[in-house]
């Protein structure tokens, strides 16, 4: 009896074990369950430099508060949920300090599926130093909740709102002229009539005569200062004398010394032409009324008559011209253009 019971129990256990194996095999090989589908995004929105322009043409690496700066930034993100790209999330700095500005305009200039380009127009920038822009964290938030990281851009523009200063020095030269050297505290733009040094910090010019005046000087940012030019030791003066006739148009100082009659040829054809024209001109930094000349022509056809220059149509009176006590000058005239040079013309060569 005991033997029979053992056999029955063994068979029952085997059947249960087999059932268990069959059930387990079905679960592994035949059944697949999808619990959830999740798109995980770990890259935050990116903001990158795109372009930069400066209205200070020719000197784009410098600017003052009168210039306009345009900065383009590229926002890279194709799943934007919140866009806070506005003035609250943008800071302008000059020399690592928060800068006071006249205005900031933000404009979207391009949009594609995965990026946006914004233009920042910055005006009225105060202060002095390197220009910078910072975009705060949270300006752009994607659908996964990622925020852009705070990022700063140090731009290749130096803001300069201080006018240049300079010192001047006169150097006397052996030819009677003086050279003035202007030394500035910063880079200068060229100045008309002056020679600028290779380091762009000094200007030089030679002067034939003494003078005093203030020269405007301009730095790279466009700020204007002043340099005091004082020449006290120059002794170089160049004067030019000559004679004019109808035939020759102009004679030399040598002919004046020979006391020739310039109008001699004209006199043969017209007995009334008995007067020559004496000319005087100057070169160098000499005031037009600094030197005067006195000359006269004497007509032979009677009191009250006048002489007129055929060449220049200047009218001269009878007798001493302009008078025995008056002087002519480049300021008061009578003036004519002779060989490209303004000259004083005294005399006459025909009657009127």
Steps between C-alpha positions, in 0.01 A plus 500: 500500500782746581668421173194593296455833676854603422456439133189713483663793671800491268286506192296795629812704570640438158180615332493821703863568422438449131210739504715754669766470230248533223351819644843658549604423141200677352569820695857528380461415134159626402407813698654862471355798692566877417467700822582858370682686214728788628709739280784614728678835398809589697657779285401855613432779246818652355574873433791582272666810348406561134612848381605850613499845330599849615391833345848647567614425145873455451554464875262212580700382802416825681176680582355771721145584602422651160544169316260211435599139574307213338556154651344181358448198728382155395261301723529127419198294615220318315268439797456843660233514767572843653677786319625772735751652258431860605662794681445342842738218409769709327774705667748739333840553662797730439829419667340214701247742650128532434469773235251780465367510145265722303302217343476127428283371216450125450376377164455151357672499159487129406313186615546138396377167643782468749630855553412872528737793430446823695656841434586717799528870413691681776525882513627769736759282673656678799826419676845394386632150439435177312138449394324184618154340491358238740190285440356380829392143576137435417477716192404185304328192653431182302206259537702274727556790739864555411616864519784666316806555713611858574749603233714811446649636177806729520480698177792638297396862562655746744262765628680835539316816604807702607651766270871468422758726664837597357819694560686701232869568450673736257828391342700767310647376172819617325312641197320760710182298533363343817351154545214451740446156654163419658509199735163356606397262777318265259466404133415790269336528160698682228475879490516694172844654440666300777709182485385223733751262660504123450362443850217748428567696817683808368464763226778712348511802272759755386425872523692773310378778728368559849139423580263412786173309477308202638492186285205260539618140551272195473547154651388169348167509682420842349556712812647844422763672710731796441875549469657845547737574210754771582788588265733771628840430342433469127678753276435354155316743268478460124399804294457510125523817287440530131383716211216447259477633149261447212773337295685292759216446750757473780858614546755413764644684796823524300323716245369725775854554625605591145225764507360378171177639365278196482246672282756612249370288211146612568618860521630487142155409373306731728670814642236515776630173657775626723452302825614159621337265759701399803390180677563370848410165657602297803533140608478352847288570805512877465190710554371677189549838665835414662708654216399788275652635181513856372542574128383754252448550136499846346290571197582771246156581369378742760346537842177314562578220253507130599700197390344155456690171489434324170590169665284523812259790444609672820463878493781721633493879550723769349828572679615306804316171529326446728651814653833625620418402859277189465605138484344210318468158669355159432217588735401832343608441140470566217537119460541283191553128438843458342636156412270344756607738778305793641713812455478872557508691170605863505519708183321521167581468131233679299281806535125510549 
